[in-house]
């Protein structure tokens, strides 16, 4: 369901291999795909999980020793951060060991992709010893925000880059220099790094969040020959130490995670649902309804559809949020004009329009994401009543509402960046978000862009299409 160009761009992604729940044939998809069609029986399914995804990498053929699967947290998404009163975004891919043992590498790196290893679902029926994770999700995200990756000791002096290479150099330097093995030095280095980070955040006003994220647990295989620890995929020795005492039978258990496979049949009329491979909402072309997978079942979505006097070639989905900034009286669109210093004159009609922030409900690169959110939020929009039906040419929804909600303070920081009193006060804690709804905006298809005549702005086609590859 992905074209060859997409596969080329996503060559660094993991591939997920599993059996079709309908016929049992092998299926291979990209790790963040949620809609697939079996290449043998042609039946489509939606993969859903109520918690974080849980995968494992199988050991290489020829490894006959007992396999121990060590858990790693892996995050892939876009980090948005305010620097010098401007919000910027960076695509990141980071990992950290989730078990408190220093004999194993503190992060995954690229070795699994280099050996073309494919992920598999870590369900309770998988054989092997699985170590439980002692580093929980919130702690991992907190470490990542502070730039700390890896294990308890080595992670304090690592600052993993976007591609993992700087972190590997730091790790090798750490292993080769005995003075860096001192707990006292590492503790002091960790405190100094956290103090510098806290001072910098306090000076600039902390505002950072992650949008379009994919968070999962990946179990990596290792084995032990009595004297050394070996990588289960490359079969290379990684440690000369004895096998950790913490790895005992009482700590080993199979994962409790089980995915849910949903049929792509419309609950309303029984027609086939369609969508993009990484969509979270699926459209029925027969009864014109929109459905999302949540809590193991399909639920219908309602949306507000803007009207246009022109022929709409495509409807782009946006999340619309009402918001409040602590200590500020910004309720109407006219208040937005006055406080954001927009080049417009408030009118009596604008006093009646609510102040809203619009966030794209589809994944695109960081810069156009902020640009199109700003352009849409700075336009006066009168929302119609919600509708249970959607137009046929509706673009795929790939950004869930909770991630759109997280983007509201970032877009607000862009809107009010010229106001020296309001902009520094905008943080995740000072912005209250409420009254969320889905809005479909009609665009006219041109040669290189989609145009919105009533709101007078355009979206570049390639920006939207290449966003499918994030």
C-alpha positions as CSV (number, residue, x, y, z in Angstrom):
1,X,0.0,0.0,0.0
2,X,3.1,2.2,-0.2
3,X,4.8,3.2,-3.4
4,X,8.4,2.7,-4.2
5,X,9.4,6.3,-3.5
6,X,8.0,6.0,0.0
7,X,10.0,2.8,0.5
8,X,13.2,4.5,-0.6
9,X,12.7,7.4,1.8
10,X,11.8,5.1,4.7
11,X,14.7,2.7,4.2
12,X,15.9,3.4,7.7
13,X,12.6,2.3,9.2
14,X,12.1,-1.1,10.7
15,X,9.9,-3.6,8.9
16,X,7.3,-5.6,10.8
17,X,6.7,-9.2,9.9
18,X,3.7,-11.2,11.1
19,X,1.1,-13.7,10.0
20,X,-2.2,-12.6,8.4
21,X,-5.0,-13.3,10.9
22,X,-7.2,-14.4,8.1
23,X,-5.1,-17.0,6.2
24,X,-1.8,-17.2,8.1
25,X,0.4,-16.1,5.2
26,X,3.4,-13.9,6.0
27,X,2.9,-10.2,5.8
28,X,5.6,-7.5,5.9
29,X,4.8,-3.8,6.5
30,X,6.5,-0.7,7.8
31,X,6.5,-0.5,11.6
32,X,4.1,2.5,11.8
33,X,1.5,1.2,9.3
34,X,-1.9,0.5,10.8
35,X,-3.8,-0.6,7.7
36,X,-2.6,-3.5,5.5
37,X,-3.8,-5.9,2.9
38,X,-2.6,-9.5,2.9
39,X,-0.7,-10.1,-0.4
40,X,-2.2,-13.6,-0.5
41,X,-5.9,-13.5,0.5
42,X,-6.2,-9.8,-0.2
43,X,-8.2,-9.2,3.0
44,X,-7.6,-5.8,4.7
45,X,-7.2,-5.4,8.4
46,X,-6.6,-2.6,10.9
47,X,-3.9,-3.2,13.5
48,X,-4.7,-1.5,16.8
49,X,-3.1,-1.4,20.2
50,X,-4.5,0.1,23.4
51,X,-1.0,0.7,24.8
52,X,2.5,1.2,23.4
53,X,3.6,-1.2,20.7
54,X,5.7,-4.1,21.7
55,X,8.1,-5.8,19.3
56,X,11.1,-8.1,19.3
57,X,14.0,-8.8,16.9
58,X,14.6,-12.5,16.3
59,X,18.1,-13.9,16.7
60,X,20.2,-14.8,13.7
61,X,20.0,-18.3,12.3
62,X,22.6,-20.6,13.7
63,X,22.4,-19.3,17.3
64,X,21.5,-22.2,19.5
65,X,22.2,-20.7,22.9
66,X,19.5,-19.5,25.2
67,X,18.2,-16.1,24.0
68,X,17.6,-13.3,26.4
69,X,15.5,-10.4,25.1
70,X,16.4,-7.1,26.6
71,X,13.8,-4.3,26.3
72,X,14.6,-0.9,24.7
73,X,12.3,2.1,24.5
74,X,12.3,3.6,21.0
75,X,10.9,7.0,20.1
76,X,10.5,8.3,16.5
77,X,8.8,11.6,15.9
78,X,9.3,15.4,15.6
79,X,10.6,17.5,18.5
80,X,9.3,21.0,18.5
81,X,11.1,23.6,20.6
82,X,11.0,27.3,21.1
83,X,14.4,29.0,20.5
84,X,14.9,32.8,20.4
85,X,11.2,33.4,20.3
86,X,10.8,31.1,17.2
87,X,9.4,27.5,17.2
88,X,11.4,25.0,15.2
89,X,11.0,21.3,14.6
90,X,13.6,18.5,14.3
91,X,12.9,14.9,13.3
92,X,14.4,12.5,15.9
93,X,14.8,8.8,16.3
94,X,16.1,7.8,19.8
95,X,16.2,4.7,22.0
96,X,17.3,3.8,25.5
97,X,17.6,0.5,27.4
98,X,14.6,-0.1,29.6
99,X,16.4,-2.6,32.0
100,X,18.8,-1.4,34.7
101,X,21.9,-3.3,33.7
102,X,25.2,-1.8,32.4
103,X,26.5,-4.9,30.6
104,X,24.2,-4.3,27.6
105,X,24.5,-1.4,25.1
106,X,22.5,1.6,26.3
107,X,20.8,2.2,23.0
108,X,19.8,0.4,19.8
109,X,21.7,2.4,17.2
110,X,21.6,1.2,13.6
111,X,22.9,-2.3,13.9
112,X,19.5,-3.9,13.6
113,X,18.7,-2.0,10.3
114,X,22.2,-2.7,9.0
115,X,21.6,-6.5,9.3
116,X,18.1,-6.1,7.8
117,X,16.5,-7.5,10.8
118,X,12.7,-7.5,10.8
119,X,10.5,-6.8,13.8
120,X,8.0,-9.3,15.1
121,X,5.1,-8.9,17.5
122,X,6.1,-9.7,21.1
123,X,3.0,-11.7,22.1
124,X,2.8,-14.1,25.0
125,X,3.3,-17.2,22.8
126,X,6.9,-16.2,21.8
127,X,9.6,-18.5,23.1
128,X,12.6,-17.0,25.0
129,X,13.4,-15.2,28.2
130,X,12.1,-11.6,28.1
131,X,13.5,-9.2,30.7
132,X,10.9,-6.8,32.2
133,X,11.5,-3.1,31.7
134,X,12.3,-1.1,34.8
135,X,12.5,2.2,33.0
136,X,8.9,3.3,32.5
137,X,7.5,5.5,29.7
138,X,7.3,8.8,31.6
139,X,10.9,8.4,32.9
140,X,12.1,7.6,29.4
141,X,10.4,10.7,28.0
142,X,11.8,12.8,30.8
143,X,15.3,11.5,30.1
144,X,14.9,12.2,26.4
145,X,13.8,15.8,27.1
146,X,16.9,16.3,29.2
147,X,19.1,14.8,26.4
148,X,20.0,11.7,28.5
149,X,19.9,8.4,26.7
150,X,21.1,4.9,27.6
151,X,21.6,3.1,30.9
152,X,21.8,4.3,34.4
153,X,25.6,5.0,34.5
154,X,26.6,5.5,30.9
155,X,23.4,7.4,30.0
156,X,24.4,10.3,32.2
157,X,27.3,11.3,30.0
158,X,25.7,10.4,26.6
159,X,23.9,13.0,24.5
160,X,22.6,11.0,21.6
161,X,22.2,12.8,18.3
162,X,19.5,12.5,15.7
163,X,21.3,9.6,13.9
164,X,22.9,7.9,16.9
165,X,26.5,8.4,15.7
166,X,27.6,11.0,18.3
167,X,26.3,8.8,21.0
168,X,28.3,5.8,19.8
169,X,31.5,7.9,19.8
170,X,30.8,9.0,23.3
171,X,30.1,5.5,24.4
172,X,33.4,4.2,22.9
173,X,35.3,7.0,24.5
174,X,33.7,6.2,27.9
175,X,34.5,2.5,27.7
176,X,38.2,3.2,26.8
177,X,38.8,5.7,29.6
178,X,38.7,4.2,33.1
179,X,38.3,7.6,34.8
180,X,34.9,7.9,33.2
181,X,33.8,4.7,35.0
182,X,33.8,6.5,38.3
183,X,30.3,6.7,39.8
184,X,31.4,10.0,41.4
185,X,32.4,11.6,38.1
186,X,29.3,10.3,36.3
187,X,27.0,11.6,39.1
188,X,28.7,15.0,39.0
189,X,28.5,15.1,35.2
190,X,24.8,14.3,35.3
191,X,24.1,17.0,37.9
192,X,26.0,19.6,35.8
193,X,24.2,18.7,32.6
194,X,20.8,18.9,34.4
195,X,21.7,22.3,36.0
196,X,22.7,23.7,32.6
197,X,19.6,22.4,31.0
198,X,17.4,23.9,33.7
199,X,19.1,27.3,33.6
200,X,18.7,27.4,29.8
201,X,15.0,26.5,30.0
202,X,14.4,29.0,32.7
203,X,16.1,31.7,30.7
204,X,14.2,31.1,27.4
205,X,10.9,29.9,28.8
206,X,10.4,26.2,28.6
207,X,8.2,25.1,25.6
208,X,8.9,21.8,24.0
209,X,6.7,18.9,22.9
210,X,6.7,15.9,20.5
211,X,4.3,15.6,17.6
212,X,3.7,12.7,15.3
213,X,5.4,10.3,17.7
214,X,5.7,6.5,17.5
215,X,6.6,5.0,20.9
216,X,7.3,1.3,21.2
217,X,9.3,-1.3,23.2
218,X,11.7,-3.3,21.1
219,X,13.2,-6.5,22.6
220,X,16.8,-7.1,21.4
221,X,18.3,-10.6,21.5
222,X,21.5,-11.4,23.4
223,X,23.0,-14.7,24.5
224,X,25.7,-15.9,26.9
225,X,28.4,-18.6,26.4
226,X,29.5,-18.8,30.0
227,X,32.1,-16.1,29.9
228,X,30.9,-13.4,27.5
229,X,27.7,-11.6,26.3
230,X,27.0,-11.7,22.6
231,X,24.8,-9.8,20.2
232,X,22.1,-12.2,19.0
233,X,21.9,-10.6,15.5
234,X,25.5,-9.8,14.6
235,X,26.8,-12.6,16.9
236,X,29.6,-10.3,18.0
237,X,31.0,-10.1,21.5
238,X,29.7,-7.0,23.3
239,X,30.9,-7.6,26.9
240,X,33.7,-9.4,28.7
241,X,31.9,-9.3,32.0
242,X,30.0,-12.2,33.6
243,X,26.4,-12.4,32.8
244,X,24.5,-9.9,35.0
245,X,23.3,-11.3,38.3
246,X,20.0,-9.3,37.9
247,X,19.0,-11.6,35.0
248,X,17.5,-14.4,37.0
249,X,14.6,-16.8,36.4
250,X,12.3,-14.8,38.7
251,X,12.8,-11.7,36.6
252,X,12.1,-13.3,33.2
253,X,8.5,-13.4,31.8
254,X,6.8,-13.3,28.5
255,X,5.3,-10.0,27.3
256,X,1.6,-9.4,28.1
257,X,1.0,-7.3,25.0
258,X,-1.5,-8.5,22.4
259,X,-2.4,-6.5,19.3
260,X,-6.0,-6.2,18.0
261,X,-6.9,-6.9,14.4
262,X,-10.1,-5.2,13.2
263,X,-11.9,-5.9,9.9
264,X,-12.1,-3.0,7.4
265,X,-15.9,-3.2,7.2
266,X,-18.1,-0.2,7.8
267,X,-20.2,-0.8,10.9
268,X,-22.9,1.3,9.3
269,X,-23.4,-0.3,5.9
270,X,-20.8,-3.2,5.7
271,X,-18.9,-1.5,2.8
272,X,-15.1,-1.6,2.7
273,X,-13.3,1.1,4.6
274,X,-10.4,2.9,2.9
275,X,-7.4,4.9,4.2
276,X,-3.7,5.5,4.1
277,X,-1.4,2.9,5.5
278,X,-0.6,5.0,8.6
279,X,-4.1,6.5,9.0
280,X,-5.9,6.4,12.3
281,X,-9.3,7.2,10.7
282,X,-10.9,5.3,7.8
283,X,-13.6,6.4,5.3
284,X,-16.5,4.6,3.9
285,X,-17.1,5.7,0.3
286,X,-20.6,4.2,0.3
287,X,-22.3,5.9,3.2
288,X,-19.8,8.7,3.4
289,X,-18.9,8.1,7.1
290,X,-15.6,8.4,8.9
291,X,-14.4,5.8,11.6
292,X,-11.5,5.6,14.0
293,X,-10.1,2.6,15.8
294,X,-10.3,3.0,19.6
295,X,-10.6,0.6,22.5
296,X,-10.7,-2.3,20.1
297,X,-13.6,-1.2,18.1
298,X,-14.5,1.3,15.3
299,X,-16.1,4.5,16.4
300,X,-17.7,7.1,14.1
301,X,-16.2,10.6,13.9
302,X,-18.2,13.7,13.3
303,X,-16.8,16.9,11.7
304,X,-17.6,20.4,10.6
305,X,-17.3,21.0,6.8
306,X,-16.6,24.5,5.6
307,X,-18.5,25.6,2.5
308,X,-17.1,27.0,-0.7
309,X,-18.5,28.6,-3.8
310,X,-15.9,26.8,-5.9
311,X,-15.4,23.2,-6.9
312,X,-13.5,21.5,-4.1
313,X,-10.9,19.0,-5.4
314,X,-9.8,17.9,-1.9
315,X,-10.8,18.4,1.7
316,X,-7.8,18.8,4.1
317,X,-8.6,17.9,7.8
318,X,-7.7,20.2,10.6
319,X,-8.2,20.0,14.4
320,X,-9.9,23.1,15.8
321,X,-9.3,23.9,19.5
322,X,-10.5,26.7,21.7
323,X,-7.9,27.8,24.2
324,X,-7.1,30.1,27.1
325,X,-3.8,31.6,28.1
326,X,-3.4,32.1,31.9
327,X,-3.6,35.8,32.8
328,X,-4.8,36.9,29.4
329,X,-8.3,37.9,28.1
330,X,-8.3,36.4,24.6
331,X,-11.8,35.1,23.8
332,X,-12.7,36.4,20.3
333,X,-11.0,36.6,16.9
334,X,-10.8,40.4,17.4
335,X,-8.8,39.8,20.6
336,X,-6.5,37.7,18.6
337,X,-5.9,40.5,16.1
338,X,-5.2,43.0,18.8
339,X,-2.9,40.8,20.9
340,X,-1.1,39.0,18.1
341,X,-0.5,42.2,16.1
342,X,-2.1,40.9,12.9
343,X,-2.3,43.3,10.0
344,X,-6.1,43.5,10.2
345,X,-8.8,45.8,11.5
346,X,-11.2,44.3,14.0
347,X,-14.9,44.5,13.0
348,X,-18.1,44.0,15.1
349,X,-18.5,40.6,13.3
350,X,-15.0,39.5,14.4
351,X,-15.9,40.3,18.1
352,X,-18.5,37.5,17.9
353,X,-16.2,34.9,16.3
354,X,-14.4,32.6,18.9
355,X,-10.6,32.6,19.0
356,X,-9.4,29.2,17.8
357,X,-6.2,27.4,16.9
358,X,-6.2,25.1,13.9
359,X,-3.7,22.2,13.7
360,X,-3.3,20.0,10.6
361,X,-4.7,16.5,11.2
362,X,-2.2,15.1,8.8
363,X,1.6,14.6,9.2
364,X,3.9,17.0,7.3
365,X,7.4,18.3,7.8
366,X,8.0,20.6,10.8
367,X,8.3,23.9,9.0
368,X,5.2,23.6,6.8
369,X,3.3,22.1,9.8
370,X,3.8,25.3,11.8
371,X,3.3,27.5,8.7
372,X,-0.1,26.0,7.7
373,X,-1.3,26.0,11.3
374,X,-0.4,29.7,11.6
375,X,-2.0,30.6,8.3
376,X,-5.3,28.8,9.2
377,X,-5.4,30.1,12.8
378,X,-4.9,33.7,11.7
379,X,-8.0,33.6,9.5
380,X,-11.5,34.4,10.6
381,X,-13.5,31.1,10.4
382,X,-17.2,30.6,11.3
383,X,-17.6,26.9,12.0
384,X,-20.8,25.2,10.8
385,X,-22.7,22.5,12.8
386,X,-21.0,19.1,13.0
387,X,-21.9,16.6,10.3
388,X,-21.9,12.8,10.5
389,X,-21.0,12.4,6.8
390,X,-17.8,13.4,5.0
391,X,-17.0,14.3,1.4
392,X,-15.6,11.7,-0.8
393,X,-12.3,13.5,-1.5
394,X,-11.2,13.8,2.1
395,X,-7.4,13.6,2.7
396,X,-6.2,10.9,5.1
397,X,-6.1,11.7,8.8
398,X,-2.7,10.7,10.2
399,X,-2.4,13.0,13.3
400,X,-4.6,12.0,16.2
401,X,-6.4,14.6,18.3
402,X,-4.2,14.2,21.4
403,X,-1.1,15.0,19.3
404,X,-2.9,18.0,17.8
405,X,-3.8,19.1,21.3
406,X,-0.2,19.0,22.2
407,X,0.7,21.3,19.3
408,X,-1.7,24.1,20.5
409,X,0.9,25.9,22.8
410,X,3.5,25.7,20.0
411,X,1.1,27.3,17.5
412,X,0.1,29.9,20.1
413,X,3.8,30.8,20.6
414,X,4.1,31.4,16.8
415,X,0.9,33.5,16.8
416,X,1.9,35.8,19.7
417,X,5.6,35.9,19.0
418,X,5.5,39.6,18.3
419,X,3.9,40.4,21.7
420,X,6.7,40.6,24.1
421,X,4.4,40.4,27.1
422,X,2.4,37.3,26.1
423,X,4.9,35.2,24.2
424,X,7.3,34.5,27.1
425,X,4.4,33.5,29.3
426,X,3.2,30.7,26.9
427,X,4.1,27.3,28.2
428,X,2.4,23.9,28.2
429,X,1.1,24.6,31.7
430,X,-0.2,28.2,31.0
431,X,-2.3,27.2,27.9
432,X,-5.7,25.5,28.6
433,X,-7.2,23.6,25.6
434,X,-10.8,22.8,25.3
435,X,-13.7,22.2,22.8
436,X,-11.8,20.1,20.2
437,X,-13.5,19.3,16.9
438,X,-12.5,18.0,13.5
439,X,-12.9,20.5,10.6
440,X,-12.7,19.7,6.9
441,X,-11.5,22.6,4.7
442,X,-12.2,22.6,1.0
443,X,-9.3,23.3,-1.4
444,X,-9.3,23.8,-5.2
445,X,-6.7,21.7,-7.0
446,X,-4.2,23.8,-9.0
447,X,-1.0,22.9,-10.9
448,X,1.4,22.8,-7.9
449,X,-0.8,23.8,-4.9
450,X,-4.2,23.5,-3.2
451,X,-5.8,26.9,-2.9
452,X,-8.5,28.1,-0.5
453,X,-10.2,31.1,-2.2
454,X,-12.4,32.2,0.8
455,X,-9.6,32.1,3.3
456,X,-7.0,33.3,0.8
457,X,-4.1,30.9,1.4
458,X,-2.6,27.9,-0.4
459,X,-0.9,24.6,0.5
460,X,1.8,23.2,-1.7
461,X,0.9,19.7,-3.1
462,X,4.3,18.1,-2.7
463,X,4.4,19.2,1.0
464,X,1.2,17.2,1.7
465,X,2.2,14.2,-0.4
466,X,5.7,13.9,1.0
467,X,4.3,14.1,4.5
468,X,3.1,10.5,4.0
469,X,6.7,9.4,4.3
470,X,7.4,10.8,7.8
